[in-house]
Amino acid sequence: PILAGVMSLLIPGSGEIYVGEYLKAGIFLAIEAAVVTTAIVYDGKGDDKTIEFQNYADDYTNPDHNWSVVKYAEWLNQYEGASIPINPDESLPPWERVNWDDVNAAESGSHKLPPHGEQQYYELIGKYHQYSSGWNDFTGGGNKDQVSPNLIYYSGMRGDANDYYSVASTAVIGIYVNHFLSALDAVWSATQFNKDLAIKVRLENIQLANR
């Protein structure tokens, strides 16, 4: 039973094969294939959607980009009384036209903008109204709580990516559960097999005449 349990803990269904429970082995193996495939596929979908919304924010085909730290810095200068120097060279990407320390020092909100390219950078610009002014279709003036269509679209893509990753994470949990259940079943199946075997090979002395 211990060997069968260890086998199924490592490879679901293998312990069942060891004790001859081929139907149950097939079920555990099928479940394993399904949850592993789901985890891989949905993790890949999450990665693809993440690349998509990051590229949407940066949008290299748009001189203003969809979200620009330059626009955010200009808003801070105009409405928050900041004095962030902005490089006038528009051939540079926005994140190279400002000093990040100057931007962070001028921020009065609850968050500080992480450097461009970091996961938190892409999360914050689509999550908090503090960064609404950086979107190229923002028209709220001093009202940073205005939500622009680009922000809504971007947030939807981020939500899709998170949903894909959530499915992948659930599938990974399913992998562990399948290994554990298969191990328990293999131990039980081996124990039952041994009991049946003991019954089949039991010997009994029978006295016949003088023998």
Backbone as a printed PyTorch tensor [residue, N CA C, xyz], in Angstrom:
tensor([[[  0.8030,  -1.2180,   0.0000],
         [  0.0000,   0.0000,   0.0000],
         [  0.8430,   1.2790,   0.0000]],

        [[  1.9340,   1.2760,   0.7470],
         [  2.7880,   2.4670,   0.7930],
         [  3.4090,   2.7260,  -0.5730]],

        [[  3.9020,   1.7000,  -1.2100],
         [  4.5030,   1.8450,  -2.5360],
         [  3.4620,   2.3490,  -3.5370]],

        [[  2.2660,   1.7720,  -3.4840],
         [  1.2010,   2.1980,  -4.4020],
         [  0.8580,   3.6640,  -4.1730]],

        [[  0.7940,   4.0690,  -2.8950],
         [  0.4830,   5.4560,  -2.5750],
         [  1.5330,   6.4100,  -3.0740]],

        [[  2.8090,   6.0650,  -2.8930],
         [  3.9060,   6.9250,  -3.3580],
         [  3.8910,   7.0250,  -4.8810]],

        [[  3.6310,   5.9030,  -5.5430],
         [  3.5920,   5.9160,  -7.0080],
         [  2.5190,   6.8780,  -7.5120]],

        [[  1.3190,   6.7990,  -6.9180],
         [  0.2260,   7.6640,  -7.3720],
         [  0.4220,   9.1060,  -6.9330]],

        [[  1.1390,   9.3150,  -5.8400],
         [  1.4310,  10.6850,  -5.4130],
         [  2.3330,  11.3660,  -6.4380]],

        [[  3.2410,  10.5840,  -7.0140],
         [  4.1470,  11.1320,  -8.0330],
         [  3.4600,  11.2080,  -9.3930]],

        [[  2.8180,  10.1250,  -9.7950],
         [  2.1120,  10.0740, -11.0840],
         [  0.7270,   9.4970, -10.8350]],

        [[ -0.3080,  10.3520, -10.8190],
         [ -1.6550,   9.8470, -10.5530],
         [ -2.0350,   8.6930, -11.4820]],

        [[ -2.5840,   7.6320, -10.8880],
         [ -3.0020,   6.4670, -11.6590],
         [ -1.9780,   5.3570, -11.6840]],

        [[ -0.7080,   5.6840, -11.4210],
         [  0.3270,   4.6400, -11.5140],
         [  0.1790,   3.6130, -10.3940]],

        [[ -0.2120,   4.0880,  -9.1900],
         [ -0.4410,   3.1420,  -8.0950],
         [ -1.6230,   2.2400,  -8.3720]],

        [[ -2.6500,   2.7800,  -9.0360],
         [ -3.8120,   1.9720,  -9.4020],
         [ -3.4300,   0.9070, -10.4370]],

        [[ -2.5690,   1.2810, -11.3760],
         [ -2.0860,   0.2930, -12.3580],
         [ -1.3170,  -0.8180, -11.6470]],

        [[ -0.5330,  -0.4370, -10.6490],
         [  0.2740,  -1.4030,  -9.8730],
         [ -0.5950,  -2.4820,  -9.2290]],

        [[ -1.8100,  -2.0890,  -8.7860],
         [ -2.6870,  -3.0660,  -8.1280],
         [ -3.7760,  -3.5820,  -9.0670]],

        [[ -3.6950,  -3.2320, -10.3460],
         [ -4.6200,  -3.7690, -11.3230],
         [ -5.9340,  -3.0360, -11.4600]],

        [[ -6.0500,  -1.8390, -10.8980],
         [ -7.2810,  -1.0440, -11.0210],
         [ -7.1480,  -0.1330, -12.2530]],

        [[ -7.2930,  -0.7200, -13.4240],
         [ -6.9900,   0.0100, -14.6560],
         [ -8.0210,   1.0890, -14.9830]],

        [[ -9.2860,   0.8720, -14.6490],
         [-10.3160,   1.8680, -14.9290],
         [-10.0690,   3.1340, -14.1060]],

        [[ -9.8320,   2.9330, -12.8090],
         [ -9.5630,   4.0880, -11.9570],
         [ -8.2620,   4.7750, -12.3570]],

        [[ -7.2810,   3.9840, -12.7810],
         [ -6.0220,   4.5670, -13.2430],
         [ -6.2680,   5.4840, -14.4400]],

        [[ -7.1040,   5.0230, -15.3640],
         [ -7.4200,   5.8390, -16.5310],
         [ -8.1230,   7.1280, -16.1650]],

        [[ -8.9990,   7.0540, -15.1510],
         [ -9.7240,   8.2590, -14.7220],
         [ -8.7590,   9.2780, -14.1370]],

        [[ -7.8820,   8.8390, -13.2440],
         [ -6.9180,   9.7650, -12.6280],
         [ -5.9510,  10.3370, -13.6580]],

        [[ -5.5340,   9.5180, -14.6030],
         [ -4.6220,  10.0010, -15.6450],
         [ -5.3240,  11.0150, -16.5480]],

        [[ -6.6020,  10.7580, -16.8500],
         [ -7.3640,  11.6840, -17.6950],
         [ -7.5520,  13.0270, -16.9900]],

        [[ -7.8540,  12.9620, -15.6890],
         [ -7.9950,  14.1980, -14.9230],
         [ -6.6780,  14.9650, -14.9050]],

        [[ -5.5910,  14.2390, -14.7170],
         [ -4.2650,  14.8810, -14.6890],
         [ -3.9740,  15.5840, -16.0090]],

        [[ -4.2510,  14.9100, -17.1040],
         [ -4.0050,  15.5070, -18.4170],
         [ -4.8610,  16.7530, -18.6120]],

        [[ -6.1110,  16.6880, -18.1420],
         [ -7.0310,  17.8170, -18.3260],
         [ -6.5960,  19.0380, -17.5300]],

        [[ -6.2430,  18.8450, -16.2570],
         [ -5.8950,  20.0030, -15.4230],
         [ -4.5320,  20.5740, -15.8140]],

        [[ -3.5900,  19.7090, -16.1920],
         [ -2.2810,  20.2170, -16.6350],
         [ -2.4480,  21.0270, -17.9190]],

        [[ -3.2160,  20.5020, -18.8520],
         [ -3.4620,  21.2180, -20.1090],
         [ -4.1400,  22.5580, -19.8510]],

        [[ -5.1450,  22.5500, -18.9600],
         [ -5.8460,  23.7920, -18.6260],
         [ -4.8970,  24.8110, -18.0220]],

        [[ -4.0480,  24.3770, -17.1050],
         [ -3.1040,  25.2880, -16.4610],
         [ -2.1570,  25.9110, -17.4880]],

        [[ -1.6360,  25.0960, -18.3890],
         [ -0.6820,  25.5920, -19.3860],
         [ -1.3620,  26.5370, -20.3710]],

        [[ -2.5430,  26.1330, -20.8620],
         [ -3.2420,  26.9370, -21.8640],
         [ -3.6550,  28.2920, -21.3060]],

        [[ -4.2360,  28.2950, -20.1050],
         [ -4.7410,  29.5580, -19.5540],
         [ -3.6190,  30.4470, -19.0240]],

        [[ -2.5270,  29.8540, -18.5840],
         [ -1.3680,  30.6750, -18.2190],
         [ -0.8120,  31.3590, -19.4670]],

        [[ -0.7930,  30.6280, -20.5810],
         [ -0.3620,  31.2210, -21.8460],
         [ -1.2960,  32.3180, -22.3080]],

        [[ -2.6140,  32.1020, -22.1340],
         [ -3.5790,  33.1430, -22.5000],
         [ -3.3760,  34.3910, -21.6420]],

        [[ -3.0990,  34.1800, -20.3660],
         [ -2.8430,  35.3160, -19.4860],
         [ -1.6130,  36.0900, -19.9120]],

        [[ -0.5570,  35.3630, -20.2960],
         [  0.6650,  36.0240, -20.7680],
         [  0.4070,  36.8220, -22.0430]],

        [[ -0.3460,  36.2210, -22.9670],
         [ -0.6460,  36.9100, -24.2260],
         [ -1.4650,  38.1720, -23.9860]],

        [[ -2.4630,  38.0740, -23.0990],
         [ -3.3050,  39.2370, -22.8170],
         [ -2.5060,  40.3140, -22.0720]],

        [[ -1.5640,  39.8890, -21.2350],
         [ -0.7100,  40.8530, -20.5340],
         [  0.1380,  41.6370, -21.5270]],

        [[  0.7350,  40.9330, -22.4710],
         [  1.5260,  41.6060, -23.5120],
         [  0.6370,  42.5620, -24.2990]],

        [[ -0.6050,  42.1370, -24.5630],
         [ -1.5300,  42.9650, -25.3360],
         [ -1.8550,  44.2710, -24.6110]],

        [[ -2.1880,  44.1930, -23.3100],
         [ -2.5560,  45.4440, -22.6440],
         [ -1.3350,  46.3250, -22.3530]],

        [[ -0.1780,  45.7110, -22.1830],
         [  1.0330,  46.5230, -22.0220],
         [  1.3690,  47.2670, -23.3150]],

        [[  1.2560,  46.5630, -24.4360],
         [  1.5000,  47.2060, -25.7240],
         [  0.4620,  48.2890, -26.0100]],

        [[ -0.7720,  48.0560, -25.5540],
         [ -1.8170,  49.0640, -25.7500],
         [ -1.4770,  50.3400, -24.9880]],

        [[ -1.0000,  50.1890, -23.7600],
         [ -0.6370,  51.3650, -22.9630],
         [  0.5110,  52.1230, -23.6100]],

        [[  1.5170,  51.3870, -24.0770],
         [  2.7010,  52.0300, -24.6620],
         [  2.4270,  52.4960, -26.0930]],

        [[  1.7020,  51.7070, -26.8710],
         [  1.2860,  52.0150, -28.2500],
         [  2.3370,  52.8150, -29.0180]],

        [[  3.3470,  52.1240, -29.4850],
         [  4.4730,  52.7820, -30.1610],
         [  4.0750,  53.4290, -31.4880]],

        [[  2.9040,  53.0730, -32.0370],
         [  2.4650,  53.6870, -33.2970],
         [  1.8380,  55.0600, -33.0610]],

        [[  1.5590,  55.3820, -31.8170],
         [  0.9240,  56.6540, -31.4680],
         [  1.9590,  57.5590, -30.8130]],

        [[  2.2670,  58.7100, -31.3840],
         [  3.2910,  59.5980, -30.8130],
         [  3.0130,  59.9540, -29.3520]],

        [[  1.7340,  60.0590, -28.9920],
         [  1.3780,  60.3950, -27.6130],
         [  1.2810,  59.1530, -26.7260]],

        [[  1.3170,  57.9770, -27.3770],
         [  1.0620,  56.7170, -26.6690],
         [ -0.3330,  56.7900, -26.0530]],

        [[ -0.8660,  55.6730, -25.6340],
         [ -2.1890,  55.7210, -25.0130],
         [ -2.1020,  56.2170, -23.5720]],

        [[ -1.0670,  55.7780, -22.8610],
         [ -0.8000,  56.3600, -21.5360],
         [  0.6170,  56.8910, -21.5440]],

        [[  0.7550,  58.1320, -21.1050],
         [  2.0600,  58.7980, -21.1650],
         [  2.3810,  59.4440, -19.8280]],

        [[  3.5570,  59.1450, -19.3140],
         [  3.9970,  59.7760, -18.0700],
         [  4.2450,  61.2620, -18.2800]],

        [[  4.4870,  61.6540, -19.5390],
         [  4.6520,  63.0870, -19.8340],
         [  3.3330,  63.8210, -19.6090]],

        [[  2.2300,  63.2560, -20.1110],
         [  0.9190,  63.8700, -19.8780],
         [  0.6010,  63.9090, -18.3860]],

        [[  0.9500,  62.8530, -17.6860],
         [  0.7280,  62.8020, -16.2410],
         [  1.5490,  63.8810, -15.5450]],

        [[  2.8240,  64.0330, -15.9610],
         [  3.6950,  65.0590, -15.3720],
         [  3.1660,  66.4590, -15.6840]],

        [[  2.6770,  66.6520, -16.9090],
         [  2.1170,  67.9600, -17.2750],
         [  0.8930,  68.2830, -16.4160]],

        [[  0.0870,  67.2620, -16.1440],
         [ -1.0860,  67.4710, -15.2960],
         [ -0.6580,  67.8390, -13.8820]],

        [[  0.3600,  67.1470, -13.3640],
         [  0.8630,  67.4680, -12.0290],
         [  1.3940,  68.8980, -11.9830]],

        [[  2.0840,  69.3020, -13.0480],
         [  2.6200,  70.6730, -13.0970],
         [  1.4950,  71.7070, -13.1210]],

        [[  0.4330,  71.3980, -13.8680],
         [ -0.6370,  72.3840, -14.0520],
         [ -1.6130,  72.4310, -12.8800]],

        [[ -1.9350,  71.2760, -12.3220],
         [ -3.0180,  71.2440, -11.3300],
         [ -2.5510,  70.9300,  -9.9080]],

        [[ -1.3320,  70.4320,  -9.7710],
         [ -0.8440,  70.0940,  -8.4380],
         [  0.3060,  70.9960,  -8.0050]],

        [[  0.6330,  71.9690,  -8.8290],
         [  1.6870,  72.9170,  -8.4710],
         [  3.0910,  72.3380,  -8.5180]],

        [[  3.2580,  71.2330,  -9.2460],
         [  4.5880,  70.6240,  -9.3590],
         [  5.4220,  71.3770, -10.3940]],

        [[  6.6940,  71.0940, -10.4120],
         [  7.5920,  71.7170, -11.3990],
         [  8.5320,  70.6500, -11.9440]],

        [[  7.9360,  69.6340, -12.5660],
         [  8.7200,  68.5150, -13.0960],
         [  9.3130,  68.9040, -14.4450]],

        [[ 10.6370,  68.8810, -14.5940],
         [ 11.2420,  69.1830, -15.9000],
         [ 10.8680,  68.1150, -16.9260]],

        [[ 10.5100,  68.5400, -18.1270],
         [ 10.1360,  67.6180, -19.1980],
         [ 11.0240,  67.8650, -20.4080]],

        [[ 11.6970,  66.8310, -20.8590],
         [ 12.5800,  66.9460, -22.0230],
         [ 11.7270,  67.2410, -23.2640]],

        [[ 12.0220,  68.2940, -23.9970],
         [ 11.2000,  68.6500, -25.1620],
         [ 11.3860,  67.7390, -26.3720]],

        [[ 12.3610,  66.8310, -26.3390],
         [ 12.6440,  65.9580, -27.4760],
         [ 11.5340,  64.9060, -27.5940]],

        [[ 10.5830,  65.1340, -28.4860],
         [  9.4420,  64.2310, -28.6310],
         [  9.7790,  62.9400, -29.3610]],

        [[ 10.9990,  62.8390, -29.8550],
         [ 11.4120,  61.5830, -30.4830],
         [ 11.7170,  60.5180, -29.4420]],

        [[ 11.8880,  60.9290, -28.2030],
         [ 12.1400,  59.9870, -27.1190],
         [ 10.8160,  59.4320, -26.6010]],

        [[ 10.8090,  58.1890, -26.1160],
         [  9.5910,  57.6800, -25.4790],
         [  9.3130,  58.4830, -24.2110]],

        [[  8.0520,  58.6050, -23.8030],
         [  7.7070,  59.4480, -22.6540],
         [  8.5000,  59.1250, -21.3930]],

        [[  8.7430,  57.8390, -21.1400],
         [  9.4260,  57.4590, -19.9080],
         [ 10.8950,  57.8630, -19.8800]],

        [[ 11.4090,  58.3480, -21.0090],
         [ 12.7870,  58.8580, -21.0270],
         [ 12.8260,  60.3870, -21.0380]],

        [[ 11.6530,  61.0050, -21.0090],
         [ 11.6090,  62.4620, -21.0710],
         [ 11.4240,  63.1060, -19.6980]],

        [[ 11.2390,  62.2950, -18.6710],
         [ 11.0970,  62.8260, -17.3120],
         [ 12.0030,  62.0580, -16.3680]],

        [[ 12.3340,  62.7140, -15.2680],
         [ 13.0840,  62.0460, -14.2070],
         [ 12.0700,  61.4250, -13.2470]],

        [[ 12.1740,  60.1120, -13.0790],
         [ 11.1600,  59.4050, -12.2910],
         [ 11.1240,  59.8720, -10.8450]],

        [[ 12.2840,  60.2170, -10.2920],
         [ 12.3120,  60.7020,  -8.9090],
         [ 11.5390,  62.0080,  -8.7750]],

        [[ 11.6280,  62.8690,  -9.8050],
         [ 10.8870,  64.1280,  -9.7720],
         [  9.3800,  63.8680,  -9.8060]],

        [[  8.9800,  62.9030, -10.6370],
         [  7.5600,  62.5610, -10.7250],
         [  7.0610,  62.0270,  -9.3860]],

        [[  7.8010,  61.0830,  -8.8050],
         [  7.3870,  60.5030,  -7.5230],
         [  7.3380,  61.5420,  -6.4120]],

        [[  8.2850,  62.4740,  -6.4380],
         [  8.3150,  63.5130,  -5.4050],
         [  7.1060,  64.4430,  -5.5060]],

        [[  6.5750,  64.6020,  -6.7280],
         [  5.4440,  65.5150,  -6.9350],
         [  4.0990,  64.8490,  -6.6800]],

        [[  4.0680,  63.5230,  -6.5810],
         [  2.8020,  62.8100,  -6.4210],
         [  2.2560,  62.9810,  -5.0100]],

        [[  1.0030,  63.3930,  -4.9280],
         [  0.3630,  63.5940,  -3.6310],
         [ -0.6610,  62.5060,  -3.3350]],

        [[ -0.8740,  61.6100,  -4.2800],
         [ -1.8460,  60.5370,  -4.0910],
         [ -1.3160,  59.4470,  -3.1860]],

        [[ -2.0830,  58.3870,  -3.0820],
         [ -1.7290,  57.2900,  -2.1790],
         [ -0.6580,  56.3720,  -2.7500]],

        [[ -0.3380,  56.5360,  -4.0440],
         [  0.6280,  55.6480,  -4.6750],
         [  1.7290,  56.4490,  -5.3730]],

        [[  2.8640,  55.7940,  -5.5360],
         [  3.9800,  56.3500,  -6.3010],
         [  4.1310,  55.5090,  -7.5660]],

        [[  4.2330,  56.1730,  -8.7000],
         [  4.3020,  55.4640,  -9.9710],
         [  5.5990,  54.6660, -10.0760]],

        [[  5.5070,  53.3330, -10.2170],
         [  6.7160,  52.5180, -10.3750],
         [  7.3690,  52.8090, -11.7330]],

        [[  8.6370,  52.4630, -11.8920],
         [  9.3210,  52.6930, -13.1730],
         [  8.6200,  51.9880, -14.3280]],

        [[  8.7220,  52.5790, -15.5020],
         [  8.1100,  51.9960, -16.6900],
         [  8.6250,  50.5810, -16.9340]],

        [[  7.6980,  49.6940, -17.2910],
         [  8.0600,  48.3140, -17.6000],
         [  7.7810,  47.3530, -16.4660]],

        [[  7.6740,  47.8620, -15.2300],
         [  7.3980,  46.9770, -14.1100],
         [  5.9200,  46.5810, -14.1010]],

        [[  5.6390,  45.4150, -13.5190],
         [  4.2560,  44.9260, -13.4620],
         [  3.3450,  45.9260, -12.7580]],

        [[  3.8430,  46.5280, -11.6760],
         [  3.0300,  47.4780, -10.9170],
         [  2.7510,  48.7540, -11.7050]],

        [[  3.6640,  49.1240, -12.5790],
         [  3.4400,  50.2960, -13.4400],
         [  2.1790,  50.0900, -14.2730]],

        [[  2.1020,  48.9240, -14.9310],
         [  0.9590,  48.6490, -15.8010],
         [ -0.3220,  48.4180, -14.9960]],

        [[ -0.1900,  47.9770, -13.7690],
         [ -1.3800,  47.7740, -12.9430],
         [ -1.9420,  49.1130, -12.4600]],

        [[ -1.0680,  49.9850, -11.9500],
         [ -1.5330,  51.2330, -11.3510],
         [ -2.1730,  52.1770, -12.3570]],

        [[ -1.6120,  52.2560, -13.5700],
         [ -2.1440,  53.2330, -14.5290],
         [ -3.5460,  52.8750, -14.9950]],

        [[ -3.9520,  51.6150, -14.8020],
         [ -5.2900,  51.2140, -15.1950],
         [ -6.2010,  50.9220, -14.0230]],

        [[ -5.7240,  51.2390, -12.8180],
         [ -6.4830,  50.8630, -11.6240],
         [ -6.8990,  52.0670, -10.7840]],

        [[ -6.0750,  53.1030, -10.7400],
         [ -6.3330,  54.2270,  -9.8450],
         [ -6.5790,  55.5130, -10.6210]],

        [[ -7.5770,  56.2830, -10.1720],
         [ -7.9090,  57.5570, -10.8210],
         [ -6.7700,  58.5620, -10.7260]],

        [[ -5.8780,  58.3410,  -9.7940],
         [ -4.7050,  59.2020,  -9.6470],
         [ -3.9440,  59.3410, -10.9590]],

        [[ -4.0310,  58.2940, -11.8020],
         [ -3.2640,  58.2810, -13.0480],
         [ -4.1310,  58.4820, -14.2860]],

        [[ -5.3930,  58.8620, -14.0910],
         [ -6.3070,  59.0440, -15.2250],
         [ -5.7880,  60.0780, -16.2130]],

        [[ -5.1400,  61.1150, -15.6970],
         [ -4.7150,  62.2210, -16.5670],
         [ -3.6400,  61.8150, -17.5620]],

        [[ -3.0190,  60.6620, -17.3720],
         [ -1.9770,  60.2220, -18.2910],
         [ -2.5160,  59.6020, -19.5660]],

        [[ -3.8320,  59.3100, -19.5940],
         [ -4.4180,  58.7190, -20.8030],
         [ -4.6440,  59.7960, -21.8580]],

        [[ -4.3930,  59.4470, -23.1130],
         [ -4.3880,  60.4620, -24.1690],
         [ -5.7770,  60.9920, -24.5150]],

        [[ -6.8440,  60.3270, -24.0170],
         [ -8.1930,  60.8430, -24.2780],
         [ -8.8260,  61.4300, -23.0150]],

        [[ -7.9890,  61.7220, -22.0200],
         [ -8.4950,  62.3220, -20.7870],
         [ -8.8470,  63.7840, -21.0300]],

        [[-10.0530,  64.1810, -20.6320],
         [-10.5070,  65.5660, -20.8370],
         [-11.0890,  66.1510, -19.5580]],

        [[-10.6820,  65.6170, -18.4320],
         [-11.2790,  66.0320, -17.1650],
         [-10.6910,  67.2740, -16.5480]],

        [[ -9.6600,  67.8460, -17.1760],
         [ -9.0430,  69.0230, -16.5750],
         [ -8.4960,  68.6940, -15.2030]],

        [[ -8.9070,  69.4650, -14.2030],
         [ -8.4150,  69.2270, -12.8470],
         [ -9.1000,  68.0810, -12.1430]],

        [[-10.1310,  67.5080, -12.7690],
         [-10.8590,  66.3930, -12.1630],
         [-10.2380,  65.0650, -12.5780]],

        [[ -9.3680,  64.5640, -11.7460],
         [ -8.6680,  63.3200, -12.0980],
         [ -9.5680,  62.0900, -11.9760]],

        [[-10.7880,  62.2710, -11.4400],
         [-11.6950,  61.1440, -11.2900],
         [-12.4430,  60.8070, -12.5710]],

        [[-12.2700,  61.6290, -13.6040],
         [-12.9160,  61.3060, -14.8730],
         [-12.3070,  60.0330, -15.4580]],

        [[-13.1650,  59.1280, -15.9010],
         [-12.7020,  57.8660, -16.4760],
         [-12.8650,  57.9360, -17.9870]],

        [[-11.7640,  57.7880, -18.7040],
         [-11.7950,  57.9000, -20.1600],
         [-12.0770,  56.5480, -20.7990]],

        [[-12.5560,  56.5330, -22.0510],
         [-12.8130,  55.2590, -22.7530],
         [-11.5680,  54.3810, -22.8500]],

        [[-10.4040,  54.9830, -23.0880],
         [ -9.1830,  54.1810, -23.1880],
         [ -8.8590,  53.4910, -21.8690]],

        [[ -9.0990,  54.1890, -20.7700],
         [ -8.8640,  53.5900, -19.4570],
         [ -9.8040,  52.4090, -19.2330]],

        [[-11.0680,  52.5730, -19.6160],
         [-12.0410,  51.4880, -19.4520],
         [-11.6430,  50.2760, -20.2970]],

        [[-11.2420,  50.5160, -21.5410],
         [-10.8450,  49.4290, -22.4300],
         [ -9.6080,  48.7130, -21.8870]],

        [[ -8.6480,  49.5080, -21.4230],
         [ -7.4130,  48.9490, -20.8690],
         [ -7.7020,  48.1140, -19.6270]],

        [[ -8.5560,  48.6270, -18.7560],
         [ -8.9020,  47.8970, -17.5360],
         [ -9.6000,  46.5800, -17.8650]],

        [[-10.4060,  46.5840, -18.9370],
         [-11.0560,  45.3500, -19.3610],
         [-10.0530,  44.2940, -19.7940]],

        [[ -9.0280,  44.7130, -20.5180],
         [ -7.9920,  43.7700, -20.9410],
         [ -7.2320,  43.2170, -19.7350]],

        [[ -6.9390,  44.0910, -18.7810],
         [ -6.2590,  43.6290, -17.5660],
         [ -7.1280,  42.6310, -16.8040]],

        [[ -8.4390,  42.9150, -16.7710],
         [ -9.3670,  41.9910, -16.1120],
         [ -9.3860,  40.6350, -16.7890]],

        [[ -9.3500,  40.6360, -18.1170],
         [ -9.3170,  39.3660, -18.8550],
         [ -8.0530,  38.5770, -18.5160]],

        [[ -6.9240,  39.2720, -18.4680],
         [ -5.6570,  38.6010, -18.1410],
         [ -5.7250,  37.9930, -16.7460]],

        [[ -6.2610,  38.7430, -15.7900],
         [ -6.3740,  38.2230, -14.4220],
         [ -7.3050,  37.0160, -14.3620]],

        [[ -8.3760,  37.0530, -15.1500],
         [ -9.2990,  35.9090, -15.1830],
         [ -8.6040,  34.6600, -15.7210]],

        [[ -7.8070,  34.8330, -16.7750],
         [ -7.0670,  33.6920, -17.3270],
         [ -6.0980,  33.1200, -16.2920]],

        [[ -5.3800,  34.0120, -15.6030],
         [ -4.4320,  33.5420, -14.5950],
         [ -5.1550,  32.8600, -13.4350]],

        [[ -6.3650,  33.3300, -13.1160],
         [ -7.1380,  32.7200, -12.0430],
         [ -7.5240,  31.2900, -12.4040]],

        [[ -7.9390,  31.0810, -13.6510],
         [ -8.2720,  29.7210, -14.1060],
         [ -7.0350,  28.8310, -14.0420]],

        [[ -5.8930,  29.3620, -14.4750],
         [ -4.6480,  28.5820, -14.4400],
         [ -4.2790,  28.2020, -13.0050]],

        [[ -4.4410,  29.1520, -12.0740],
         [ -4.1180,  28.8800, -10.6750],
         [ -5.0400,  27.8190, -10.0910]],

        [[ -6.3140,  27.8930, -10.4470],
         [ -7.2690,  26.8840,  -9.9770],
         [ -6.9030,  25.5060, -10.5250]],

        [[ -6.4700,  25.4630, -11.7770],
         [ -6.0670,  24.1870, -12.3760],
         [ -4.8410,  23.6150, -11.6710]],

        [[ -3.9130,  24.4770, -11.2640],
         [ -2.7290,  24.0040, -10.5360],
         [ -3.1410,  23.3860,  -9.2040]],

        [[ -4.0960,  24.0220,  -8.5280],
         [ -4.6190,  23.4370,  -7.2920],
         [ -5.2420,  22.0720,  -7.5890]],

        [[ -5.9540,  21.9870,  -8.7250],
         [ -6.5490,  20.7150,  -9.1280],
         [ -5.5050,  19.6230,  -9.3350]],

        [[ -4.3220,  20.0080,  -9.8260],
         [ -3.2330,  19.0330, -10.0130],
         [ -2.8350,  18.4270,  -8.6640]],

        [[ -2.6400,  19.2990,  -7.6590],
         [ -2.2600,  18.7980,  -6.3340],
         [ -3.3450,  17.9050,  -5.7350]],

        [[ -4.5940,  18.3270,  -5.8740],
         [ -5.7100,  17.5420,  -5.3370],
         [ -5.7830,  16.1770,  -6.0130]],

        [[ -5.5800,  16.1560,  -7.3390],
         [ -5.6380,  14.8860,  -8.0700],
         [ -4.5390,  13.9350,  -7.6170]],

        [[ -3.3350,  14.4650,  -7.3830],
         [ -2.2370,  13.6230,  -6.8950],
         [ -2.5840,  13.0480,  -5.5220]],

        [[ -3.1140,  13.9090,  -4.6540],
         [ -3.4290,  13.4800,  -3.2890],
         [ -4.5290,  12.4230,  -3.2710]],

        [[ -5.6020,  12.6700,  -4.0190],
         [ -6.7080,  11.7200,  -4.0440],
         [ -6.2900,  10.3940,  -4.6730]],

        [[ -5.4800,  10.4730,  -5.7190],
         [ -5.0150,   9.2460,  -6.3530],
         [ -4.1510,   8.4320,  -5.3980]],

        [[ -3.3220,   9.1290,  -4.6040],
         [ -2.4800,   8.4350,  -3.6260],
         [ -3.3380,   7.7360,  -2.5740]],

        [[ -4.3680,   8.4320,  -2.0570],
         [ -5.2560,   7.8230,  -1.0640],
         [ -5.9690,   6.6030,  -1.6520]],

        [[ -6.4520,   6.7590,  -2.8880],
         [ -7.1600,   5.6510,  -3.5260],
         [ -6.2240,   4.4760,  -3.7660]],

        [[ -4.9840,   4.7580,  -4.1380],
         [ -4.0250,   3.6760,  -4.4050],
         [ -3.7280,   2.8940,  -3.1220]],

        [[ -3.5800,   3.6100,  -2.0000],
         [ -3.3490,   2.9310,  -0.7140],
         [ -4.5330,   2.0460,  -0.3720]],

        [[ -5.7440,   2.6070,  -0.5250],
         [ -6.9560,   1.8370,  -0.2200],
         [ -7.0850,   0.6340,  -1.1560]],

        [[ -6.8470,   0.8440,  -2.4410],
         [ -6.9710,  -0.2400,  -3.4170],
         [ -5.9580,  -1.3430,  -3.1440]],

        [[ -4.7300,  -0.9550,  -2.7840],
         [ -3.7040,  -1.9610,  -2.4870],
         [ -4.0560,  -2.7410,  -1.2280]],

        [[ -4.6070,  -2.0380,  -0.2430],
         [ -5.0240,  -2.7160,   0.9950],
         [ -6.1150,  -3.7440,   0.7100]],

        [[ -7.1050,  -3.3420,  -0.1150],
         [ -8.1770,  -4.2730,  -0.4810],
         [ -7.6440,  -5.4520,  -1.2850]],

        [[ -6.6810,  -5.1560,  -2.1620],
         [ -6.0820,  -6.2310,  -2.9620],
         [ -5.3970,  -7.2470,  -2.0570]],

        [[ -4.6780,  -6.7490,  -1.0470],
         [ -3.9630,  -7.6410,  -0.1300],
         [ -4.9300,  -8.4780,   0.6920]],

        [[ -6.0750,  -7.8650,   1.0870],
         [ -7.0680,  -8.6310,   1.8350],
         [ -7.6380,  -9.7580,   0.9820]],

        [[ -7.9770,  -9.4430,  -0.2610],
         [ -8.5060, -10.4690,  -1.1630],
         [ -7.4820, -11.5680,  -1.3920]],

        [[ -6.2280, -11.1760,  -1.5290],
         [ -5.1590, -12.1400,  -1.7640],
         [ -4.9990, -13.0660,  -0.5650]],

        [[ -5.0920, -12.4900,   0.6240],
         [ -4.9600, -13.3100,   1.8310],
         [ -6.0600, -14.3450,   1.9070]],

        [[ -7.2770, -13.9510,   1.5060],
         [ -8.3830, -14.9080,   1.5230],
         [ -8.1560, -16.0230,   0.5080]],

        [[ -7.6480, -15.7040,  -0.6320],
         [ -7.4680, -16.6740,  -1.7070],
         [ -6.3860, -17.6930,  -1.3850]],

        [[ -5.3900, -17.3350,  -0.6010],
         [ -4.2760, -18.2530,  -0.3670],
         [ -4.3180, -18.8780,   1.0390]],

        [[ -5.4170, -18.6990,   1.7570],
         [ -5.4960, -19.2510,   3.1030],
         [ -5.4690, -20.7870,   3.0370]],

        [[ -4.6920, -21.3870,   3.9340],
         [ -4.5600, -22.8440,   3.9950],
         [ -5.2500, -23.3830,   5.2490]],

        [[ -5.7230, -24.5740,   5.1390],
         [ -6.3820, -25.2070,   6.2910],
         [ -5.9710, -26.6880,   6.3520]],

        [[ -5.5870, -27.1420,   7.5360],
         [ -5.2370, -28.5360,   7.7320],
         [ -6.5100, -29.3790,   7.8280]],

        [[ -6.5340, -30.4670,   7.0790],
         [ -7.6900, -31.3810,   7.1400],
         [ -7.1340, -32.7920,   7.4380]],

        [[ -7.6060, -33.3810,   8.4940],
         [ -7.1170, -34.7180,   8.8670],
         [ -7.9050, -35.7770,   8.0810]],

        [[ -7.2070, -36.5430,   7.2830],
         [ -7.8060, -37.6100,   6.4950],
         [ -7.1730, -38.9330,   6.9250]],

        [[ -7.9840, -39.8110,   7.5430],
         [ -7.4840, -41.0900,   8.0650],
         [ -6.2870, -40.8420,   8.9600]],

        [[ -5.1380, -41.4450,   8.6370],
         [ -3.9660, -41.2710,   9.4890],
         [ -3.0180, -40.2110,   8.9690]],

        [[ -3.5170, -39.3790,   8.0190],
         [ -2.6420, -38.3370,   7.4740],
         [ -3.2220, -36.9790,   7.7400]]])
